[in-house]
Each structure stands twice: as C-alpha cells, then as structure tokens.
Amino acid sequence: MSVYRPTDAREVVDIVAAAAAERRSLEICAGGSKRALGRPVRADAALDVSGIAGVVNYEAAELVLTARPSTPLAEIETALRGQGQRLAFEPPQWLDLLGGGGTPTLGGVLACNLSGPRRVRAGAARDFILGFSAVSGRGELFKAGGKVVKNVTGFDLSKLMVGSFGTLAVLTEVTLKVMPRPETECTILLQGFGAAKALDVMARALNSPHEVVCAAHLPEFSALRSCVAAQGAVTALRLEGPAPSVAFRAGAIEQMFGGGARLETESSARFWEEVGEVRALLPQGSQLVWRLCTTPSLSADVVESIREKLAGAEAYFDWGGGLVWLSVDAAEAGADAGAAVVRGAINGCGHATLVVAPEVLRDTVEVFQPSEPALAALEARVKGNFDPVKLFNPGRMRKAM
C-alpha cells in the first residue's frame, strides 16, 4: 500500500485532490496509537500526517493554544505544565488498553473525542476546540471557528469534526481553550458501598455545592487491581482548587457520607490516571472491552442485566455512573462479541461502543451504536458534503462509510 507523507497543508491539498480524481481512498494516520479503535479501515493508500506537527502559537495569558494535529500529546502537556495550565478534559492515552503502541497525538485525541474522568464536570474534548483548519474530500483547504473564546461566526463545525474519527476531513491545525492547573487536589475513598448505593452517593456529591470534579466506583475486583489496592469496593470523589478550599470541602463531603481514606496530590492524580486508562482495572487475557454511556441512575441495573446472561462480565463506573467500562469473556460473548446482550440491556438509554476486540470481530460487529434511520440518513448527508467520494478512513465507523 502506498504511503503519502505530507509536511504541510498545501501538500495535503495536492495529495487529497489527486486521490479524489483517481477515486483512491486514504487511511489517515499519525502517531498510530488509535488504529485499533473502531472498525478496521480498508483503504487504497495511507496518508501519514505525522510530519504536520508542532505548537504554532501559545498565548498562556489568553488560555489559548494553537497546534498542528500530529503534535504529540506529551509535548502539549509539557508546554502547558510549564505555564501552570492543562487540558481540562484530561485526555486518556489508552496505550495499554488498545495494545497497539504508537504515540498519542493531539489530532488523535480530537478525532476520537477522548475525555478522561474530569469530563463529568469539565466537559468533553469537543467543548474545548475553538477553531481548526482542514482539507475536505474535495481537496479544498477550509477553516472554521477562530482563536478567541467568544467566537460565534458561522456554523460550529468544530464540534462536528471532533469525534468524526477522521472520516470527514484531514485536520491541519487546531486551536484549543486551555485551563489553569489547580493548586492541589484530594480524593476521598469511601469503602463498602454496593453499586446502587455508590451511584446515589456519587449523584448527591456531584450535585452538592462542594464542587466534586470526578466520581467513580470500583467494585472489589477493580479496587484490588488499582494503586490503592483496597480490600472491598471503593467509591472515589475528587476535589481540586486552593488548599484551604479543598480541605474545607473534603471535610464537608465526609460529614455527608462518612469518613474515608484520602489520596493527596500525586497519589490522587495517579489514581484518576488509572481510572481513565482503564486497562489496569479490568481482568487480563481473552477479554472484550465495551464502553457504555448510559443514564447514571440506571447503570447498575444495566450491568446486572448483562451479568444475568454473561456471568463472567465485570464492570466499573466513572463519570458518576454515566460511563461504564465492561469486560466480557470472548468465549462467553460469542460471535457478536456480546453486542445483542449489551445493547439490549441499555435498551435505548444510551449507547455502547466495542473498544477492545480482535480485528475480525471489529470487522463484522457494529463497533459503534447503530443509528436510527433518520440519524443514519443525516450522517450520510454530512459525510457526502465533506467527503463526497468517500476518500477518508472508509469503514472506520460504518461499513458504508
């Protein structure tokens, strides 16, 4: 398979225009760390954009950063840390989870709309993109949004592009809103709650005036594998901010729910990194991993419904219960990777994505939640407007796309 390696936006335009004329499809890649996420791509050639990298402009005083999409995520985070700032959506890297190696890049995170445990309070990756430049499937360079926070010019194409898995356009530059890094953080570990009780505690904590920024529940099997190595289930609540404020709010939380062990600063950050990275908290071996987004109050019932039919399933809860990471034994799940059981349990109250599975399964099973007919028609029209001859990442999200 031919590999094209552009070094700037103009070269991307030329390559895409030629591919469109010849009807040659392209797999867009850079760091390669997310290639196992989604369905396998069947393309005629590869468009390796790893040469389009580097920070273009960083205005720390304005909380705005502009970078090319193949900039390594580590480089972005190092630059921000030097100014006491960060990406507030705390993007996970999933290197161990996906098992493919590679280098996580800014463009890969945005293409997949990856957000970590802070998403429940801070928002998703797509909430922090201010503008971008990209090349469409017609070989046209276009841009949307801008480089200021208060920008309302034109259609908000930025949010459409984030989470499109490289099926709409080739990013060449992105501008993000960044946020200050808190002075300190603390995580309160409450032990002994069952899933239903933990969901109630997390909901009450997140809706309290004490500004809980993350809430997760680890059943005993996950808690034992985590850095806290707790005996029994753990419900974790994270607080951030000035040290006196964190201390006061931690005391108030413990008055509400009872005392618990505390993780301070680095230990707290390490714990939430594990929660976001997933793999360490799930069983190893021939497991399939599903990512379920559902109504928080229903997530425990969803897991129990799945375990009635897939007894080996194990799960833990993030985002206050709105995100469920589910491990399923491959042999028990069967030919559809457990899709019928998992999506049947959700029953219209969310969506389920098959994140980890052998390529042969990801090629035959609907990895992403199937769309209702009206939504599928809308997806097809959007795809047709950005990429009319279906050049980019064919099959990555849907067989027909």
Contacts in CASP RR format, 6 or more apart in sequence:
PFRMAT RR
TARGET T0000
AUTHOR 0000-0000-0000
METHOD contacts of the structure
MODEL  1
MSVYRPTDAREVVDIVAAAAAERRSLEICAGGSKRALGRPVRADAALDVS
GIAGVVNYEAAELVLTARPSTPLAEIETALRGQGQRLAFEPPQWLDLLGG
GGTPTLGGVLACNLSGPRRVRAGAARDFILGFSAVSGRGELFKAGGKVVK
NVTGFDLSKLMVGSFGTLAVLTEVTLKVMPRPETECTILLQGFGAAKALD
VMARALNSPHEVVCAAHLPEFSALRSCVAAQGAVTALRLEGPAPSVAFRA
GAIEQMFGGGARLETESSARFWEEVGEVRALLPQGSQLVWRLCTTPSLSA
DVVESIREKLAGAEAYFDWGGGLVWLSVDAAEAGADAGAAVVRGAINGCG
HATLVVAPEVLRDTVEVFQPSEPALAALEARVKGNFDPVKLFNPGRMRKA
M
1 43 0 8 1.000
1 44 0 8 1.000
1 45 0 8 1.000
1 46 0 8 1.000
2 44 0 8 1.000
2 45 0 8 1.000
2 46 0 8 1.000
3 45 0 8 1.000
3 46 0 8 1.000
3 48 0 8 1.000
4 15 0 8 1.000
4 26 0 8 1.000
4 45 0 8 1.000
4 46 0 8 1.000
4 47 0 8 1.000
4 48 0 8 1.000
5 48 0 8 1.000
5 50 0 8 1.000
5 51 0 8 1.000
6 12 0 8 1.000
6 14 0 8 1.000
6 15 0 8 1.000
6 47 0 8 1.000
6 49 0 8 1.000
6 51 0 8 1.000
6 52 0 8 1.000
7 51 0 8 1.000
7 52 0 8 1.000
8 52 0 8 1.000
8 172 0 8 1.000
9 52 0 8 1.000
9 133 0 8 1.000
9 135 0 8 1.000
9 141 0 8 1.000
9 172 0 8 1.000
9 173 0 8 1.000
10 141 0 8 1.000
12 47 0 8 1.000
12 49 0 8 1.000
12 52 0 8 1.000
12 135 0 8 1.000
12 141 0 8 1.000
12 170 0 8 1.000
12 172 0 8 1.000
13 135 0 8 1.000
13 139 0 8 1.000
13 140 0 8 1.000
13 141 0 8 1.000
15 26 0 8 1.000
15 47 0 8 1.000
16 26 0 8 1.000
16 47 0 8 1.000
16 135 0 8 1.000
16 136 0 8 1.000
16 137 0 8 1.000
16 138 0 8 1.000
16 139 0 8 1.000
16 170 0 8 1.000
16 391 0 8 1.000
17 138 0 8 1.000
17 139 0 8 1.000
18 24 0 8 1.000
19 25 0 8 1.000
19 26 0 8 1.000
19 44 0 8 1.000
19 45 0 8 1.000
19 391 0 8 1.000
20 137 0 8 1.000
20 138 0 8 1.000
20 139 0 8 1.000
20 389 0 8 1.000
20 391 0 8 1.000
23 389 0 8 1.000
24 44 0 8 1.000
24 45 0 8 1.000
24 391 0 8 1.000
25 42 0 8 1.000
25 43 0 8 1.000
25 44 0 8 1.000
25 45 0 8 1.000
25 390 0 8 1.000
25 391 0 8 1.000
25 392 0 8 1.000
25 394 0 8 1.000
26 43 0 8 1.000
26 44 0 8 1.000
26 45 0 8 1.000
26 46 0 8 1.000
26 47 0 8 1.000
26 391 0 8 1.000
26 392 0 8 1.000
26 393 0 8 1.000
27 41 0 8 1.000
27 43 0 8 1.000
27 45 0 8 1.000
27 46 0 8 1.000
27 47 0 8 1.000
27 393 0 8 1.000
28 47 0 8 1.000
28 49 0 8 1.000
28 166 0 8 1.000
28 170 0 8 1.000
28 392 0 8 1.000
28 393 0 8 1.000
29 35 0 8 1.000
29 46 0 8 1.000
29 47 0 8 1.000
29 48 0 8 1.000
29 49 0 8 1.000
29 50 0 8 1.000
30 48 0 8 1.000
30 49 0 8 1.000
30 50 0 8 1.000
30 51 0 8 1.000
30 52 0 8 1.000
30 53 0 8 1.000
30 69 0 8 1.000
30 70 0 8 1.000
30 103 0 8 1.000
30 105 0 8 1.000
30 107 0 8 1.000
30 108 0 8 1.000
31 50 0 8 1.000
31 70 0 8 1.000
31 72 0 8 1.000
31 102 0 8 1.000
31 103 0 8 1.000
31 104 0 8 1.000
31 105 0 8 1.000
31 108 0 8 1.000
32 100 0 8 1.000
32 101 0 8 1.000
32 102 0 8 1.000
32 103 0 8 1.000
33 93 0 8 1.000
33 94 0 8 1.000
33 95 0 8 1.000
33 98 0 8 1.000
33 100 0 8 1.000
33 101 0 8 1.000
33 102 0 8 1.000
33 103 0 8 1.000
33 104 0 8 1.000
33 105 0 8 1.000
33 108 0 8 1.000
34 94 0 8 1.000
34 98 0 8 1.000
34 104 0 8 1.000
34 108 0 8 1.000
34 111 0 8 1.000
34 112 0 8 1.000
35 100 0 8 1.000
36 98 0 8 1.000
36 99 0 8 1.000
36 100 0 8 1.000
36 356 0 8 1.000
36 359 0 8 1.000
36 362 0 8 1.000
37 94 0 8 1.000
37 98 0 8 1.000
37 112 0 8 1.000
37 165 0 8 1.000
37 355 0 8 1.000
38 165 0 8 1.000
38 353 0 8 1.000
38 354 0 8 1.000
38 362 0 8 1.000
38 367 0 8 1.000
38 368 0 8 1.000
38 396 0 8 1.000
38 397 0 8 1.000
39 362 0 8 1.000
39 363 0 8 1.000
39 367 0 8 1.000
39 395 0 8 1.000
39 396 0 8 1.000
39 397 0 8 1.000
39 398 0 8 1.000
39 399 0 8 1.000
40 359 0 8 1.000
40 362 0 8 1.000
40 363 0 8 1.000
40 395 0 8 1.000
41 393 0 8 1.000
41 394 0 8 1.000
41 395 0 8 1.000
41 396 0 8 1.000
42 394 0 8 1.000
42 395 0 8 1.000
43 393 0 8 1.000
43 394 0 8 1.000
47 170 0 8 1.000
49 69 0 8 1.000
49 70 0 8 1.000
49 170 0 8 1.000
49 171 0 8 1.000
50 70 0 8 1.000
50 105 0 8 1.000
51 70 0 8 1.000
52 68 0 8 1.000
52 69 0 8 1.000
52 70 0 8 1.000
52 172 0 8 1.000
53 68 0 8 1.000
53 69 0 8 1.000
53 70 0 8 1.000
53 71 0 8 1.000
53 72 0 8 1.000
53 105 0 8 1.000
54 67 0 8 1.000
54 68 0 8 1.000
54 70 0 8 1.000
54 71 0 8 1.000
54 75 0 8 1.000
55 65 0 8 1.000
55 66 0 8 1.000
55 67 0 8 1.000
55 71 0 8 1.000
55 75 0 8 1.000
55 76 0 8 1.000
55 79 0 8 1.000
56 66 0 8 1.000
56 67 0 8 1.000
56 68 0 8 1.000
56 173 0 8 1.000
57 64 0 8 1.000
57 65 0 8 1.000
57 66 0 8 1.000
57 147 0 8 1.000
58 64 0 8 1.000
58 65 0 8 1.000
58 66 0 8 1.000
58 79 0 8 1.000
58 83 0 8 1.000
59 65 0 8 1.000
60 83 0 8 1.000
60 85 0 8 1.000
62 148 0 8 1.000
63 85 0 8 1.000
63 149 0 8 1.000
63 177 0 8 1.000
63 178 0 8 1.000
63 179 0 8 1.000
63 180 0 8 1.000
64 130 0 8 1.000
64 147 0 8 1.000
64 148 0 8 1.000
64 149 0 8 1.000
64 175 0 8 1.000
64 176 0 8 1.000
64 177 0 8 1.000
64 178 0 8 1.000
65 76 0 8 1.000
65 79 0 8 1.000
65 80 0 8 1.000
65 175 0 8 1.000
65 176 0 8 1.000
65 178 0 8 1.000
66 147 0 8 1.000
66 173 0 8 1.000
66 174 0 8 1.000
66 175 0 8 1.000
66 176 0 8 1.000
67 76 0 8 1.000
67 106 0 8 1.000
67 173 0 8 1.000
67 174 0 8 1.000
67 176 0 8 1.000
68 106 0 8 1.000
68 172 0 8 1.000
68 173 0 8 1.000
68 174 0 8 1.000
69 105 0 8 1.000
69 106 0 8 1.000
69 107 0 8 1.000
69 108 0 8 1.000
69 110 0 8 1.000
69 171 0 8 1.000
69 172 0 8 1.000
69 173 0 8 1.000
69 174 0 8 1.000
70 105 0 8 1.000
70 106 0 8 1.000
70 107 0 8 1.000
71 105 0 8 1.000
71 106 0 8 1.000
71 107 0 8 1.000
72 103 0 8 1.000
72 104 0 8 1.000
72 105 0 8 1.000
72 106 0 8 1.000
73 91 0 8 1.000
73 93 0 8 1.000
73 104 0 8 1.000
73 105 0 8 1.000
73 106 0 8 1.000
73 109 0 8 1.000
74 103 0 8 1.000
74 104 0 8 1.000
76 87 0 8 1.000
76 106 0 8 1.000
77 86 0 8 1.000
77 87 0 8 1.000
80 86 0 8 1.000
80 87 0 8 1.000
80 178 0 8 1.000
80 181 0 8 1.000
81 181 0 8 1.000
84 180 0 8 1.000
84 181 0 8 1.000
85 178 0 8 1.000
85 179 0 8 1.000
85 180 0 8 1.000
85 181 0 8 1.000
86 178 0 8 1.000
86 179 0 8 1.000
86 180 0 8 1.000
86 181 0 8 1.000
87 128 0 8 1.000
87 176 0 8 1.000
87 178 0 8 1.000
87 179 0 8 1.000
88 118 0 8 1.000
88 122 0 8 1.000
88 123 0 8 1.000
88 128 0 8 1.000
88 178 0 8 1.000
88 179 0 8 1.000
89 115 0 8 1.000
89 116 0 8 1.000
89 118 0 8 1.000
89 119 0 8 1.000
89 122 0 8 1.000
89 123 0 8 1.000
89 124 0 8 1.000
89 125 0 8 1.000
89 127 0 8 1.000
89 128 0 8 1.000
90 115 0 8 1.000
90 116 0 8 1.000
90 117 0 8 1.000
90 118 0 8 1.000
90 119 0 8 1.000
90 122 0 8 1.000
90 272 0 8 1.000
90 276 0 8 1.000
91 104 0 8 1.000
91 109 0 8 1.000
91 114 0 8 1.000
91 115 0 8 1.000
91 116 0 8 1.000
91 125 0 8 1.000
92 114 0 8 1.000
92 115 0 8 1.000
92 116 0 8 1.000
92 276 0 8 1.000
92 277 0 8 1.000
92 278 0 8 1.000
93 104 0 8 1.000
93 277 0 8 1.000
94 104 0 8 1.000
94 114 0 8 1.000
94 277 0 8 1.000
94 278 0 8 1.000
94 279 0 8 1.000
95 101 0 8 1.000
95 102 0 8 1.000
95 104 0 8 1.000
95 277 0 8 1.000
96 277 0 8 1.000
96 279 0 8 1.000
96 280 0 8 1.000
97 277 0 8 1.000
97 278 0 8 1.000
97 279 0 8 1.000
97 289 0 8 1.000
97 355 0 8 1.000
97 356 0 8 1.000
98 355 0 8 1.000
98 356 0 8 1.000
106 174 0 8 1.000
106 176 0 8 1.000
107 171 0 8 1.000
107 174 0 8 1.000
108 114 0 8 1.000
109 125 0 8 1.000
110 125 0 8 1.000
110 126 0 8 1.000
110 129 0 8 1.000
110 161 0 8 1.000
110 162 0 8 1.000
110 163 0 8 1.000
110 171 0 8 1.000
110 174 0 8 1.000
111 162 0 8 1.000
111 163 0 8 1.000
111 164 0 8 1.000
111 165 0 8 1.000
111 166 0 8 1.000
111 171 0 8 1.000
112 163 0 8 1.000
112 165 0 8 1.000
113 124 0 8 1.000
113 125 0 8 1.000
113 126 0 8 1.000
113 162 0 8 1.000
113 163 0 8 1.000
114 125 0 8 1.000
115 123 0 8 1.000
115 124 0 8 1.000
115 125 0 8 1.000
116 276 0 8 1.000
116 318 0 8 1.000
117 214 0 8 1.000
117 216 0 8 1.000
117 238 0 8 1.000
117 272 0 8 1.000
117 275 0 8 1.000
117 276 0 8 1.000
117 318 0 8 1.000
117 319 0 8 1.000
118 213 0 8 1.000
118 214 0 8 1.000
118 272 0 8 1.000
119 319 0 8 1.000
119 323 0 8 1.000
120 206 0 8 1.000
120 213 0 8 1.000
120 214 0 8 1.000
120 215 0 8 1.000
120 318 0 8 1.000
120 319 0 8 1.000
120 320 0 8 1.000
120 322 0 8 1.000
121 206 0 8 1.000
121 211 0 8 1.000
121 212 0 8 1.000
121 213 0 8 1.000
121 214 0 8 1.000
122 179 0 8 1.000
122 213 0 8 1.000
124 162 0 8 1.000
125 162 0 8 1.000
125 163 0 8 1.000
126 158 0 8 1.000
126 159 0 8 1.000
126 162 0 8 1.000
126 163 0 8 1.000
127 159 0 8 1.000
128 176 0 8 1.000
128 177 0 8 1.000
128 178 0 8 1.000
129 158 0 8 1.000
129 159 0 8 1.000
129 161 0 8 1.000
129 162 0 8 1.000
129 174 0 8 1.000
129 175 0 8 1.000
129 176 0 8 1.000
129 177 0 8 1.000
130 145 0 8 1.000
130 146 0 8 1.000
130 147 0 8 1.000
130 148 0 8 1.000
130 149 0 8 1.000
130 151 0 8 1.000
130 158 0 8 1.000
130 175 0 8 1.000
130 176 0 8 1.000
130 177 0 8 1.000
131 143 0 8 1.000
131 144 0 8 1.000
131 145 0 8 1.000
131 146 0 8 1.000
131 147 0 8 1.000
131 151 0 8 1.000
131 158 0 8 1.000
131 174 0 8 1.000
131 175 0 8 1.000
132 143 0 8 1.000
132 144 0 8 1.000
132 145 0 8 1.000
132 157 0 8 1.000
132 158 0 8 1.000
132 161 0 8 1.000
132 171 0 8 1.000
132 173 0 8 1.000
132 174 0 8 1.000
132 175 0 8 1.000
133 141 0 8 1.000
133 142 0 8 1.000
133 143 0 8 1.000
133 171 0 8 1.000
133 172 0 8 1.000
133 173 0 8 1.000
133 174 0 8 1.000
134 141 0 8 1.000
134 142 0 8 1.000
134 143 0 8 1.000
134 161 0 8 1.000
134 169 0 8 1.000
134 170 0 8 1.000
134 171 0 8 1.000
134 172 0 8 1.000
135 141 0 8 1.000
135 142 0 8 1.000
135 169 0 8 1.000
135 170 0 8 1.000
135 172 0 8 1.000
136 142 0 8 1.000
136 168 0 8 1.000
136 169 0 8 1.000
136 386 0 8 1.000
136 387 0 8 1.000
137 169 0 8 1.000
137 386 0 8 1.000
137 387 0 8 1.000
137 388 0 8 1.000
137 389 0 8 1.000
137 391 0 8 1.000
137 392 0 8 1.000
138 388 0 8 1.000
141 172 0 8 1.000
142 169 0 8 1.000
143 173 0 8 1.000
144 154 0 8 1.000
144 155 0 8 1.000
144 156 0 8 1.000
144 157 0 8 1.000
144 158 0 8 1.000
144 161 0 8 1.000
145 151 0 8 1.000
145 153 0 8 1.000
145 154 0 8 1.000
145 156 0 8 1.000
145 157 0 8 1.000
145 158 0 8 1.000
145 175 0 8 1.000
146 153 0 8 1.000
146 175 0 8 1.000
147 175 0 8 1.000
149 177 0 8 1.000
160 168 0 8 1.000
160 382 0 8 1.000
161 168 0 8 1.000
161 169 0 8 1.000
161 171 0 8 1.000
165 393 0 8 1.000
165 396 0 8 1.000
165 397 0 8 1.000
166 392 0 8 1.000
166 393 0 8 1.000
166 396 0 8 1.000
167 383 0 8 1.000
167 387 0 8 1.000
167 392 0 8 1.000
167 393 0 8 1.000
167 395 0 8 1.000
167 396 0 8 1.000
167 397 0 8 1.000
167 401 0 8 1.000
168 382 0 8 1.000
168 383 0 8 1.000
168 386 0 8 1.000
168 387 0 8 1.000
168 392 0 8 1.000
169 386 0 8 1.000
169 387 0 8 1.000
169 392 0 8 1.000
170 392 0 8 1.000
182 240 0 8 1.000
182 241 0 8 1.000
182 242 0 8 1.000
183 241 0 8 1.000
183 242 0 8 1.000
183 243 0 8 1.000
184 240 0 8 1.000
184 241 0 8 1.000
184 242 0 8 1.000
184 243 0 8 1.000
184 246 0 8 1.000
184 264 0 8 1.000
184 265 0 8 1.000
185 238 0 8 1.000
185 239 0 8 1.000
185 240 0 8 1.000
185 241 0 8 1.000
185 246 0 8 1.000
185 264 0 8 1.000
185 265 0 8 1.000
185 268 0 8 1.000
185 269 0 8 1.000
186 238 0 8 1.000
186 239 0 8 1.000
186 240 0 8 1.000
186 246 0 8 1.000
186 247 0 8 1.000
186 250 0 8 1.000
186 262 0 8 1.000
186 263 0 8 1.000
186 264 0 8 1.000
186 265 0 8 1.000
186 268 0 8 1.000
187 214 0 8 1.000
187 236 0 8 1.000
187 237 0 8 1.000
187 238 0 8 1.000
187 239 0 8 1.000
187 262 0 8 1.000
187 263 0 8 1.000
187 267 0 8 1.000
187 268 0 8 1.000
187 271 0 8 1.000
187 272 0 8 1.000
188 236 0 8 1.000
188 237 0 8 1.000
188 239 0 8 1.000
188 250 0 8 1.000
188 253 0 8 1.000
188 254 0 8 1.000
188 259 0 8 1.000
188 260 0 8 1.000
188 261 0 8 1.000
188 262 0 8 1.000
189 228 0 8 1.000
189 230 0 8 1.000
189 234 0 8 1.000
189 235 0 8 1.000
189 236 0 8 1.000
189 260 0 8 1.000
189 261 0 8 1.000
189 262 0 8 1.000
189 263 0 8 1.000
190 201 0 8 1.000
190 234 0 8 1.000
190 235 0 8 1.000
190 236 0 8 1.000
190 237 0 8 1.000
190 257 0 8 1.000
190 258 0 8 1.000
190 259 0 8 1.000
190 260 0 8 1.000
191 230 0 8 1.000
191 232 0 8 1.000
191 233 0 8 1.000
191 234 0 8 1.000
191 235 0 8 1.000
191 260 0 8 1.000
191 261 0 8 1.000
192 232 0 8 1.000
192 233 0 8 1.000
192 234 0 8 1.000
192 235 0 8 1.000
193 201 0 8 1.000
193 217 0 8 1.000
193 233 0 8 1.000
193 235 0 8 1.000
194 217 0 8 1.000
194 219 0 8 1.000
194 233 0 8 1.000
195 217 0 8 1.000
195 219 0 8 1.000
195 233 0 8 1.000
195 299 0 8 1.000
195 300 0 8 1.000
195 303 0 8 1.000
195 317 0 8 1.000
196 300 0 8 1.000
198 217 0 8 1.000
198 233 0 8 1.000
198 235 0 8 1.000
198 317 0 8 1.000
199 217 0 8 1.000
199 296 0 8 1.000
199 297 0 8 1.000
199 299 0 8 1.000
199 300 0 8 1.000
199 317 0 8 1.000
199 320 0 8 1.000
199 321 0 8 1.000
201 235 0 8 1.000
201 257 0 8 1.000
202 215 0 8 1.000
202 216 0 8 1.000
202 217 0 8 1.000
202 235 0 8 1.000
202 237 0 8 1.000
202 296 0 8 1.000
202 317 0 8 1.000
202 320 0 8 1.000
202 321 0 8 1.000
203 296 0 8 1.000
203 297 0 8 1.000
203 320 0 8 1.000
204 256 0 8 1.000
204 257 0 8 1.000
205 212 0 8 1.000
205 215 0 8 1.000
205 237 0 8 1.000
205 253 0 8 1.000
205 256 0 8 1.000
205 257 0 8 1.000
206 212 0 8 1.000
206 215 0 8 1.000
206 320 0 8 1.000
208 252 0 8 1.000
208 253 0 8 1.000
208 256 0 8 1.000
210 239 0 8 1.000
210 249 0 8 1.000
210 252 0 8 1.000
210 253 0 8 1.000
211 239 0 8 1.000
211 240 0 8 1.000
211 249 0 8 1.000
212 237 0 8 1.000
212 238 0 8 1.000
212 239 0 8 1.000
212 253 0 8 1.000
213 238 0 8 1.000
213 239 0 8 1.000
213 240 0 8 1.000
214 236 0 8 1.000
214 237 0 8 1.000
214 238 0 8 1.000
214 272 0 8 1.000
214 275 0 8 1.000
214 318 0 8 1.000
215 235 0 8 1.000
215 236 0 8 1.000
215 237 0 8 1.000
215 238 0 8 1.000
215 318 0 8 1.000
215 319 0 8 1.000
215 320 0 8 1.000
215 321 0 8 1.000
216 235 0 8 1.000
216 236 0 8 1.000
216 272 0 8 1.000
216 275 0 8 1.000
216 316 0 8 1.000
216 317 0 8 1.000
216 318 0 8 1.000
216 319 0 8 1.000
216 320 0 8 1.000
216 321 0 8 1.000
217 233 0 8 1.000
217 234 0 8 1.000
217 235 0 8 1.000
217 236 0 8 1.000
217 316 0 8 1.000
217 317 0 8 1.000
217 320 0 8 1.000
217 321 0 8 1.000
218 226 0 8 1.000
218 230 0 8 1.000
218 233 0 8 1.000
218 234 0 8 1.000
218 235 0 8 1.000
218 236 0 8 1.000
218 275 0 8 1.000
218 281 0 8 1.000
218 316 0 8 1.000
218 317 0 8 1.000
219 232 0 8 1.000
219 233 0 8 1.000
219 314 0 8 1.000
219 315 0 8 1.000
219 316 0 8 1.000
220 230 0 8 1.000
220 231 0 8 1.000
220 232 0 8 1.000
220 233 0 8 1.000
221 283 0 8 1.000
221 314 0 8 1.000
222 281 0 8 1.000
222 282 0 8 1.000
222 314 0 8 1.000
222 316 0 8 1.000
223 229 0 8 1.000
223 230 0 8 1.000
223 231 0 8 1.000
223 232 0 8 1.000
223 233 0 8 1.000
223 234 0 8 1.000
224 230 0 8 1.000
224 231 0 8 1.000
224 232 0 8 1.000
225 280 0 8 1.000
225 281 0 8 1.000
225 282 0 8 1.000
226 234 0 8 1.000
226 271 0 8 1.000
226 274 0 8 1.000
226 275 0 8 1.000
226 280 0 8 1.000
226 281 0 8 1.000
227 267 0 8 1.000
227 270 0 8 1.000
227 271 0 8 1.000
227 274 0 8 1.000
228 234 0 8 1.000
228 261 0 8 1.000
228 263 0 8 1.000
228 271 0 8 1.000
236 271 0 8 1.000
236 272 0 8 1.000
236 275 0 8 1.000
237 253 0 8 1.000
238 268 0 8 1.000
238 272 0 8 1.000
239 246 0 8 1.000
239 249 0 8 1.000
239 250 0 8 1.000
239 253 0 8 1.000
240 246 0 8 1.000
250 262 0 8 1.000
254 260 0 8 1.000
263 271 0 8 1.000
274 280 0 8 1.000
274 281 0 8 1.000
275 281 0 8 1.000
275 316 0 8 1.000
275 318 0 8 1.000
276 318 0 8 1.000
278 289 0 8 1.000
278 325 0 8 1.000
281 316 0 8 1.000
281 325 0 8 1.000
282 289 0 8 1.000
282 314 0 8 1.000
282 316 0 8 1.000
282 325 0 8 1.000
282 327 0 8 1.000
283 314 0 8 1.000
283 327 0 8 1.000
286 329 0 8 1.000
286 330 0 8 1.000
286 331 0 8 1.000
287 327 0 8 1.000
287 328 0 8 1.000
287 329 0 8 1.000
287 330 0 8 1.000
287 356 0 8 1.000
288 327 0 8 1.000
288 328 0 8 1.000
288 329 0 8 1.000
288 330 0 8 1.000
288 333 0 8 1.000
288 337 0 8 1.000
288 338 0 8 1.000
288 354 0 8 1.000
288 356 0 8 1.000
288 357 0 8 1.000
288 361 0 8 1.000
289 325 0 8 1.000
289 326 0 8 1.000
289 327 0 8 1.000
289 328 0 8 1.000
289 354 0 8 1.000
289 355 0 8 1.000
289 356 0 8 1.000
289 357 0 8 1.000
290 325 0 8 1.000
290 326 0 8 1.000
290 327 0 8 1.000
290 328 0 8 1.000
290 342 0 8 1.000
290 352 0 8 1.000
290 353 0 8 1.000
290 354 0 8 1.000
290 355 0 8 1.000
291 323 0 8 1.000
291 324 0 8 1.000
291 325 0 8 1.000
291 326 0 8 1.000
291 352 0 8 1.000
291 353 0 8 1.000
291 355 0 8 1.000
292 299 0 8 1.000
292 302 0 8 1.000
292 323 0 8 1.000
292 324 0 8 1.000
292 325 0 8 1.000
292 326 0 8 1.000
292 342 0 8 1.000
292 346 0 8 1.000
292 350 0 8 1.000
292 351 0 8 1.000
292 352 0 8 1.000
292 353 0 8 1.000
293 322 0 8 1.000
293 323 0 8 1.000
293 324 0 8 1.000
293 350 0 8 1.000
293 351 0 8 1.000
293 352 0 8 1.000
294 302 0 8 1.000
294 322 0 8 1.000
294 324 0 8 1.000
294 346 0 8 1.000
294 349 0 8 1.000
294 350 0 8 1.000
294 351 0 8 1.000
295 322 0 8 1.000
295 349 0 8 1.000
295 350 0 8 1.000
296 319 0 8 1.000
296 320 0 8 1.000
296 321 0 8 1.000
296 322 0 8 1.000
298 349 0 8 1.000
299 317 0 8 1.000
299 321 0 8 1.000
299 322 0 8 1.000
299 324 0 8 1.000
300 317 0 8 1.000
302 324 0 8 1.000
302 345 0 8 1.000
302 346 0 8 1.000
302 349 0 8 1.000
303 313 0 8 1.000
303 315 0 8 1.000
303 324 0 8 1.000
303 326 0 8 1.000
303 345 0 8 1.000
305 344 0 8 1.000
305 345 0 8 1.000
306 313 0 8 1.000
306 315 0 8 1.000
306 326 0 8 1.000
306 328 0 8 1.000
306 341 0 8 1.000
306 342 0 8 1.000
306 345 0 8 1.000
307 313 0 8 1.000
309 341 0 8 1.000
310 328 0 8 1.000
310 329 0 8 1.000
310 332 0 8 1.000
310 333 0 8 1.000
310 338 0 8 1.000
310 341 0 8 1.000
311 332 0 8 1.000
312 328 0 8 1.000
312 329 0 8 1.000
312 332 0 8 1.000
313 326 0 8 1.000
313 327 0 8 1.000
313 328 0 8 1.000
313 329 0 8 1.000
314 326 0 8 1.000
314 327 0 8 1.000
315 324 0 8 1.000
315 325 0 8 1.000
315 326 0 8 1.000
315 327 0 8 1.000
316 324 0 8 1.000
316 325 0 8 1.000
317 323 0 8 1.000
317 324 0 8 1.000
317 325 0 8 1.000
318 324 0 8 1.000
318 325 0 8 1.000
326 342 0 8 1.000
328 337 0 8 1.000
328 338 0 8 1.000
328 342 0 8 1.000
330 337 0 8 1.000
330 357 0 8 1.000
330 358 0 8 1.000
333 341 0 8 1.000
335 364 0 8 1.000
336 365 0 8 1.000
337 354 0 8 1.000
337 357 0 8 1.000
337 361 0 8 1.000
337 365 0 8 1.000
339 352 0 8 1.000
339 354 0 8 1.000
339 365 0 8 1.000
339 366 0 8 1.000
342 352 0 8 1.000
343 352 0 8 1.000
343 369 0 8 1.000
343 370 0 8 1.000
346 352 0 8 1.000
350 369 0 8 1.000
351 368 0 8 1.000
351 369 0 8 1.000
352 369 0 8 1.000
353 367 0 8 1.000
353 368 0 8 1.000
353 369 0 8 1.000
354 361 0 8 1.000
354 362 0 8 1.000
354 365 0 8 1.000
354 366 0 8 1.000
354 367 0 8 1.000
357 365 0 8 1.000
357 367 0 8 1.000
367 397 0 8 1.000
368 397 0 8 1.000
368 398 0 8 1.000
371 379 0 8 1.000
379 398 0 8 1.000
379 401 0 8 1.000
380 400 0 8 1.000
380 401 0 8 1.000
383 390 0 8 1.000
383 401 0 8 1.000
384 390 0 8 1.000
390 401 0 8 1.000
394 401 0 8 1.000
395 401 0 8 1.000
END
